Amino acid sequence: MPRQTMVLTAAALVIAACPLLRAEETAALEYEVRAEAILQKLSPDFCWFHPRATALPGLGKNGQPAVIVTTQKHLAADDHYSGLYFLRSDDLGKTWVGPTEIPELAWRQGPDDATVAVIDVTPGWHASTGKMIAIGAKTLYTKAGAILTNTARSYETSYAVFDPQTNAWTKWRELQMPDTDGKFFRAGSGCSQWLAQPDGSLLVPIQYQSQPGGMYRATVLLCSFDGKELKYLRHGDELSIEGGYGFAEPSLVRRHDKFYLTLRHEQRAYVAASDDGLRFQPVKAWTFDDGRELGSYNTQSHWLAHHDGLFLVYTRRGADNDHIGRNRAPLFIAQVDP
């Protein structure tokens, strides 16, 4: 049967709202949510998947931001993705051009007939160089689309650079990680929100395994970027938890002088706070302001940041959605008490 697929703008990902961790001293912000499809297609062969948006300041019409959305085709096998595509709007989402395939970021041939793809991509603006960076995770596929997991560095943080002045993309490059006794056997930034610092450095959350099939840990990398090359400088606390597959798909946000990391786990979602984005206070489970657990499990959660407030976008049980796999719809938004 054909599968209906839809890509939404980042703002349109919000479906429902409820309070989370909102203390009396945290003022509730009023906001409006509109869901607008920017791409809709029926195909028996693929779904458009993992849309993620970023703004390019001053590069749209009349000095407005341009908006870039990256996306990929999800193919027949589980977690089997195409090369990267992108859409662009120069009028704050009223009209869109794309999806445009990026030849430089298509599949390439790997060793032993493996296909090399970069998946789970998150784009972001790097103000210091006037470039957009797309960061994701290199993955190796068999011809049938299965993920190869037993080879060292078969999963690696990879990045490409978009120059909005020339509308040109670089090819994917792997971030070179230190060889620390096999610690980063498989280490990648997949589905992770990362941050560009005022000094031009980057804070890039990753998940990693030290052995095939091992527990995932999460950490944040401090990296430099000169407009062309992303370089590892050091990494922060190595966050782990007993049980399940560990911590995965970490996402980082900054709110004034604090950093917050949200983490995926099989049983529940977790959060940790930091003063520098590298060293974190003890990890705790997400809860509502009355102490109840959030109800989100085994899937991503992401941040929406505003000058006057901080929000989490997540899914949860108990919303007349138990018939949906992992309760992955609808999406909720909640204001966070920092």
Kinemage of the C-alpha trace (Angstrom):
@kinemage 1
@onewidth
@group {chain A} dominant
@subgroup {mainchain}
@vectorlist {calphas} color= white
{ca met a 1} P 0.000 0.000 0.000
{ca pro a 2} L 1.238 3.538 -0.654
{ca arg a 3} L 2.374 5.349 2.444
{ca gln a 4} L 1.373 8.941 2.967
{ca thr a 5} L 4.384 11.034 3.871
{ca met a 6} L 4.619 14.568 5.132
{ca val a 7} L 7.388 16.970 6.017
{ca leu a 8} L 6.546 19.806 8.402
{ca thr a 9} L 8.314 22.967 9.432
{ca ala a 10} L 9.929 22.849 12.864
{ca ala a 11} L 7.225 25.064 14.356
{ca ala a 12} L 4.524 22.813 12.968
{ca leu a 13} L 5.857 19.781 14.803
{ca val a 14} L 3.909 20.849 17.891
{ca ile a 15} L 0.526 19.159 18.155
{ca ala a 16} L -0.586 19.527 21.781
{ca ala a 17} L 0.499 21.414 24.863
{ca cys a 18} L 0.605 20.861 28.604
{ca pro a 19} L 2.630 22.226 31.557
{ca leu a 20} L 5.912 20.635 32.550
{ca leu a 21} L 8.057 21.561 35.534
{ca arg a 22} L 6.561 25.034 35.580
{ca ala a 23} L 7.193 26.639 38.938
{ca glu a 24} L 5.556 29.820 40.151
{ca glu a 25} L 8.649 31.878 39.375
{ca thr a 26} L 8.665 30.668 35.739
{ca ala a 27} L 6.244 32.803 33.766
{ca ala a 28} L 4.122 30.919 31.258
{ca leu a 29} L 4.590 32.149 27.699
{ca glu a 30} L 1.694 32.496 25.333
{ca tyr a 31} L 2.200 31.128 21.835
{ca glu a 32} L 0.311 29.983 18.771
{ca val a 33} L 0.838 26.733 16.883
{ca arg a 34} L -0.038 26.144 13.247
{ca ala a 35} L 0.512 22.843 11.429
{ca glu a 36} L 1.342 23.420 7.773
{ca ala a 37} L 2.468 20.684 5.390
{ca ile a 38} L 5.347 21.857 3.213
{ca leu a 39} L 5.731 18.563 1.362
{ca gln a 40} L 3.204 15.795 0.899
{ca lys a 41} L 3.641 12.767 -1.341
{ca leu a 42} L 2.241 9.274 -1.748
{ca ser a 43} L 4.761 6.611 -2.714
{ca pro a 44} L 4.908 2.831 -2.293
{ca asp a 45} L 8.708 3.014 -2.242
{ca phe a 46} L 9.662 5.549 0.430
{ca cys a 47} L 8.631 8.038 3.103
{ca trp a 48} L 10.128 11.485 3.610
{ca phe a 49} L 11.767 11.249 7.007
{ca his a 50} L 13.695 13.207 9.634
{ca pro a 51} L 12.913 16.772 8.532
{ca arg a 52} L 14.968 19.315 10.461
{ca ala a 53} L 15.064 23.065 9.957
{ca thr a 54} L 17.485 25.900 10.584
{ca ala a 55} L 17.397 29.629 9.868
{ca leu a 56} L 20.054 31.517 7.889
{ca pro a 57} L 19.878 35.078 9.301
{ca gly a 58} L 19.331 37.878 6.799
{ca leu a 59} L 19.551 35.627 3.738
{ca gly a 60} L 15.858 35.531 2.816
{ca lys a 61} L 13.685 38.148 1.141
{ca asn a 62} L 13.790 41.702 2.496
{ca gly a 63} L 16.422 40.810 5.066
{ca gln a 64} L 14.364 38.015 6.595
{ca pro a 65} L 15.980 34.700 7.463
{ca ala a 66} L 16.146 31.992 4.846
{ca val a 67} L 15.024 28.604 6.171
{ca ile a 68} L 16.645 25.316 5.180
{ca val a 69} L 14.989 21.960 5.886
{ca thr a 70} L 17.055 18.815 5.386
{ca thr a 71} L 15.303 15.486 4.875
{ca gln a 72} L 15.880 11.949 3.587
{ca lys a 73} L 13.937 9.094 2.056
{ca his a 74} L 13.207 6.169 4.352
{ca leu a 75} L 13.328 3.062 2.185
{ca ala a 76} L 11.919 -0.445 2.567
{ca ala a 77} L 14.247 -1.815 5.276
{ca asp a 78} L 14.217 -0.544 8.860
{ca asp a 79} L 16.412 2.557 9.312
{ca his a 80} L 17.491 2.436 5.653
{ca tyr a 81} L 17.894 6.009 4.391
{ca ser a 82} L 18.808 7.694 1.128
{ca gly a 83} L 21.260 10.507 0.584
{ca leu a 84} L 20.327 14.002 1.739
{ca tyr a 85} L 17.749 16.377 0.213
{ca phe a 86} L 16.870 19.913 1.216
{ca leu a 87} L 14.093 22.470 0.891
{ca arg a 88} L 14.517 26.235 1.101
{ca ser a 89} L 12.153 29.069 1.911
{ca asp a 90} L 13.067 32.747 1.574
{ca asp a 91} L 9.716 34.085 2.836
{ca leu a 92} L 9.423 32.440 6.271
{ca gly a 93} L 7.669 29.338 5.021
{ca lys a 94} L 5.054 30.810 2.680
{ca thr a 95} L 6.680 29.123 -0.313
{ca trp a 96} L 9.276 26.375 -0.621
{ca val a 97} L 11.718 25.180 -3.268
{ca gly a 98} L 12.578 21.475 -3.245
{ca pro a 99} L 13.108 18.828 -2.146
{ca thr a 100} L 16.392 19.130 -4.018
{ca glu a 101} L 18.754 16.173 -4.094
{ca ile a 102} L 22.342 16.976 -3.102
{ca pro a 103} L 24.711 14.974 -5.363
{ca glu a 104} L 27.677 15.611 -3.077
{ca leu a 105} L 25.786 13.963 -0.197
{ca ala a 106} L 24.467 10.896 -1.974
{ca trp a 107} L 25.381 7.298 -1.121
{ca arg a 108} L 28.930 6.235 -1.840
{ca gln a 109} L 30.582 2.849 -2.166
{ca gly a 110} L 32.237 1.423 0.928
{ca pro a 111} L 34.410 -1.619 1.637
{ca asp a 112} L 33.154 -5.151 0.944
{ca asp a 113} L 30.233 -3.932 -1.172
{ca ala a 114} L 28.841 -1.863 1.685
{ca thr a 115} L 26.890 1.322 0.985
{ca val a 116} L 27.947 4.407 2.941
{ca ala a 117} L 25.226 6.866 3.918
{ca val a 118} L 24.988 9.722 6.430
{ca ile a 119} L 21.714 9.687 8.331
{ca asp a 120} L 19.909 11.434 11.221
{ca val a 121} L 21.151 14.848 10.082
{ca thr a 122} L 20.707 18.117 11.997
{ca pro a 123} L 21.583 21.397 10.218
{ca gly a 124} L 22.630 24.550 12.040
{ca trp a 125} L 23.949 28.058 11.402
{ca his a 126} L 27.544 28.958 12.219
{ca ala a 127} L 27.557 32.734 12.596
{ca ser a 128} L 31.331 33.113 12.920
{ca thr a 129} L 31.950 31.827 9.389
{ca gly a 130} L 28.597 32.561 7.705
{ca lys a 131} L 28.178 28.866 6.845
{ca met a 132} L 25.559 26.254 7.576
{ca ile a 133} L 26.797 22.933 8.921
{ca ala a 134} L 24.840 19.686 8.569
{ca ile a 135} L 25.910 17.130 11.187
{ca gly a 136} L 24.832 13.485 11.147
{ca ala a 137} L 26.122 9.943 11.490
{ca lys a 138} L 27.865 7.872 8.832
{ca thr a 139} L 26.303 4.416 8.586
{ca leu a 140} L 27.215 1.310 6.573
{ca tyr a 141} L 24.478 -0.714 4.830
{ca thr a 142} L 24.415 -4.118 3.187
{ca lys a 143} L 22.890 -4.373 -0.281
{ca ala a 144} L 19.613 -5.333 1.400
{ca gly a 145} L 19.654 -2.218 3.571
{ca ala a 146} L 20.674 -3.811 6.884
{ca ile a 147} L 22.979 -1.760 9.132
{ca leu a 148} L 26.490 -3.124 9.666
{ca thr a 149} L 27.380 -2.775 13.349
{ca asn a 150} L 30.359 -5.074 14.005
{ca thr a 151} L 33.011 -2.984 12.270
{ca ala a 152} L 35.000 -0.283 14.039
{ca arg a 153} L 34.058 3.241 12.905
{ca ser a 154} L 31.049 1.893 11.014
{ca tyr a 155} L 29.101 4.652 12.784
{ca glu a 156} L 30.871 8.043 12.853
{ca thr a 157} L 29.974 11.695 13.270
{ca ser a 158} L 30.018 13.216 9.778
{ca tyr a 159} L 29.411 16.722 8.507
{ca ala a 160} L 28.952 18.779 5.370
{ca val a 161} L 29.094 22.548 4.888
{ca phe a 162} L 26.626 24.684 2.920
{ca asp a 163} L 27.711 28.090 1.621
{ca pro a 164} L 24.553 30.214 1.206
{ca gln a 165} L 26.397 32.737 -0.952
{ca thr a 166} L 27.233 30.171 -3.638
{ca asn a 167} L 24.420 27.691 -2.835
{ca ala a 168} L 27.089 24.967 -2.831
{ca trp a 169} L 27.591 21.943 -0.570
{ca thr a 170} L 30.814 20.195 0.344
{ca lys a 171} L 31.019 16.403 0.440
{ca trp a 172} L 30.582 14.513 3.690
{ca arg a 173} L 33.632 14.382 5.934
{ca glu a 174} L 34.135 12.237 9.036
{ca leu a 175} L 35.023 13.902 12.310
{ca gln a 176} L 38.347 12.407 13.391
{ca met a 177} L 38.034 11.032 16.918
{ca pro a 178} L 40.912 10.106 19.256
{ca asp a 179} L 41.924 6.469 19.491
{ca thr a 180} L 41.425 6.024 23.226
{ca asp a 181} L 41.809 2.269 23.663
{ca gly a 182} L 38.780 1.576 21.508
{ca lys a 183} L 36.435 3.726 23.586
{ca phe a 184} L 34.844 5.253 20.486
{ca phe a 185} L 34.393 1.964 18.595
{ca arg a 186} L 31.165 3.369 17.129
{ca ala a 187} L 30.508 7.035 17.896
{ca gly a 188} L 28.131 9.357 16.080
{ca ser a 189} L 25.936 12.417 16.401
{ca gly a 190} L 22.553 11.149 15.232
{ca cys a 191} L 19.300 13.117 15.608
{ca ser a 192} L 21.108 15.448 18.031
{ca gln a 193} L 20.650 19.186 18.422
{ca trp a 194} L 24.099 20.797 18.675
{ca leu a 195} L 25.247 24.316 19.532
{ca ala a 196} L 27.551 26.889 17.957
{ca gln a 197} L 29.245 28.974 20.651
{ca pro a 198} L 29.868 32.743 20.434
{ca asp a 199} L 33.609 32.052 20.018
{ca gly a 200} L 32.914 29.822 16.995
{ca ser a 201} L 33.474 26.495 18.762
{ca leu a 202} L 30.815 23.793 18.630
{ca leu a 203} L 29.269 21.605 21.304
{ca val a 204} L 28.198 18.368 19.591
{ca pro a 205} L 26.373 15.634 21.552
{ca ile a 206} L 27.106 12.057 20.495
{ca gln a 207} L 26.210 8.522 21.457
{ca tyr a 208} L 28.924 5.869 21.401
{ca gln a 209} L 29.699 2.209 21.981
{ca ser a 210} L 33.035 0.762 23.067
{ca gln a 211} L 32.312 -2.687 21.618
{ca pro a 212} L 29.847 -4.321 19.197
{ca gly a 213} L 26.440 -4.560 20.795
{ca gly a 214} L 27.632 -2.741 23.898
{ca met a 215} L 25.709 -0.246 25.969
{ca tyr a 216} L 25.458 3.267 24.533
{ca arg a 217} L 26.912 6.174 26.455
{ca ala a 218} L 26.419 9.860 25.729
{ca thr a 219} L 28.880 12.714 25.822
{ca val a 220} L 29.321 16.201 24.360
{ca leu a 221} L 32.270 17.008 22.090
{ca leu a 222} L 33.959 20.387 22.042
{ca cys a 223} L 35.010 21.056 18.445
{ca ser a 224} L 36.581 23.857 16.437
{ca phe a 225} L 35.387 24.928 12.981
{ca asp a 226} L 37.251 27.197 10.554
{ca gly a 227} L 34.606 27.326 7.832
{ca lys a 228} L 35.849 24.124 6.235
{ca glu a 229} L 36.971 21.565 8.796
{ca leu a 230} L 35.440 20.396 12.058
{ca lys a 231} L 38.047 19.241 14.586
{ca tyr a 232} L 37.664 17.358 17.871
{ca leu a 233} L 39.249 19.207 20.800
{ca arg a 234} L 37.998 17.259 23.823
{ca his a 235} L 34.858 15.706 25.247
{ca gly a 236} L 32.949 16.086 28.469
{ca asp a 237} L 31.394 13.747 31.012
{ca glu a 238} L 30.646 10.231 29.821
{ca leu a 239} L 27.020 9.670 30.790
{ca ser a 240} L 25.776 6.130 31.308
{ca ile a 241} L 22.896 4.248 32.887
{ca glu a 242} L 22.367 0.612 33.775
{ca gly a 243} L 19.752 -1.333 31.855
{ca gly a 244} L 18.504 -1.307 28.303
{ca tyr a 245} L 20.666 0.038 25.512
{ca gly a 246} L 21.893 2.995 27.562
{ca phe a 247} L 21.618 6.659 26.561
{ca ala a 248} L 21.036 7.572 22.921
{ca glu a 249} L 20.218 10.551 20.676
{ca pro a 250} L 21.211 13.299 23.127
{ca ser a 251} L 20.199 16.883 22.297
{ca leu a 252} L 21.695 20.040 23.798
{ca val a 253} L 20.303 23.544 24.323
{ca arg a 254} L 21.522 26.698 26.031
{ca arg a 255} L 19.276 28.881 28.160
{ca his a 256} L 21.103 32.022 29.306
{ca asp a 257} L 24.091 30.735 31.317
{ca lys a 258} L 22.949 27.103 31.607
{ca phe a 259} L 23.025 24.091 29.284
{ca tyr a 260} L 20.495 21.256 29.235
{ca leu a 261} L 20.814 17.806 27.704
{ca thr a 262} L 17.796 15.606 26.981
{ca leu a 263} L 18.452 11.882 26.543
{ca arg a 264} L 16.646 8.904 25.043
{ca his a 265} L 16.360 5.645 26.962
{ca glu a 266} L 14.216 2.558 26.506
{ca gln a 267} L 12.155 3.097 29.657
{ca arg a 268} L 11.919 6.894 30.023
{ca ala a 269} L 13.396 10.218 28.931
{ca tyr a 270} L 16.155 11.821 31.001
{ca val a 271} L 17.646 15.293 31.423
{ca ala a 272} L 20.853 16.779 32.854
{ca ala a 273} L 22.011 20.363 33.461
{ca ser a 274} L 25.462 21.905 33.028
{ca asp a 275} L 27.292 25.200 33.463
{ca asp a 276} L 29.573 24.694 30.437
{ca gly a 277} L 27.893 22.077 28.228
{ca leu a 278} L 30.562 19.476 29.030
{ca arg a 279} L 30.357 18.669 32.743
{ca phe a 280} L 26.877 17.726 33.917
{ca gln a 281} L 24.981 17.448 37.168
{ca pro a 282} L 23.487 14.002 37.914
{ca val a 283} L 21.069 12.780 35.265
{ca lys a 284} L 17.414 12.648 36.311
{ca ala a 285} L 14.205 11.400 34.749
{ca trp a 286} L 11.958 14.012 33.170
{ca thr a 287} L 8.907 14.724 35.351
{ca phe a 288} L 5.941 17.045 35.384
{ca asp a 289} L 5.737 19.742 38.055
{ca asp a 290} L 3.596 17.454 40.230
{ca gly a 291} L 6.278 14.737 40.240
{ca arg a 292} L 4.668 12.410 37.696
{ca glu a 293} L 6.969 10.930 35.063
{ca leu a 294} L 6.703 12.449 31.635
{ca gly a 295} L 5.642 9.154 30.035
{ca ser a 296} L 8.039 9.453 27.112
{ca tyr a 297} L 10.125 6.368 26.304
{ca asn a 298} L 12.342 4.861 23.615
{ca thr a 299} L 12.188 7.835 21.280
{ca gln a 300} L 13.630 11.301 20.807
{ca ser a 301} L 12.828 14.500 22.620
{ca his a 302} L 13.935 17.901 21.366
{ca trp a 303} L 14.220 21.521 22.414
{ca leu a 304} L 12.525 24.716 21.328
{ca ala a 305} L 14.388 27.720 22.701
{ca his a 306} L 13.001 31.231 23.069
{ca his a 307} L 14.616 34.269 24.665
{ca asp a 308} L 11.937 34.301 27.339
{ca gly a 309} L 11.491 30.580 27.859
{ca leu a 310} L 12.507 27.010 27.161
{ca phe a 311} L 10.307 24.234 25.777
{ca leu a 312} L 10.568 20.481 25.299
{ca val a 313} L 8.907 18.655 22.396
{ca tyr a 314} L 8.219 15.009 23.210
{ca thr a 315} L 5.797 12.084 22.978
{ca arg a 316} L 4.196 10.162 25.833
{ca arg a 317} L 1.817 7.408 26.887
{ca gly a 318} L -1.695 8.042 28.074
{ca ala a 319} L -2.966 10.359 25.348
{ca asp a 320} L -5.443 8.008 23.646
{ca asn a 321} L -2.468 6.860 21.579
{ca asp a 322} L -1.630 3.393 22.894
{ca his a 323} L -2.461 1.932 19.483
{ca ile a 324} L 0.470 3.865 17.972
{ca gly a 325} L 3.928 2.279 17.954
{ca arg a 326} L 5.946 3.556 20.957
{ca asn a 327} L 3.208 6.200 21.395
{ca arg a 328} L 5.104 8.327 18.872
{ca ala a 329} L 2.129 10.555 18.066
{ca pro a 330} L 0.885 13.082 18.793
{ca leu a 331} L 3.764 15.380 19.641
{ca phe a 332} L 3.514 17.537 22.761
{ca ile a 333} L 5.189 20.757 23.812
{ca ala a 334} L 5.758 21.797 27.409
{ca gln a 335} L 7.442 24.752 29.023
{ca val a 336} L 10.458 23.794 31.121
{ca asp a 337} L 11.391 25.264 34.494
{ca pro a 338} L 15.170 25.808 34.250
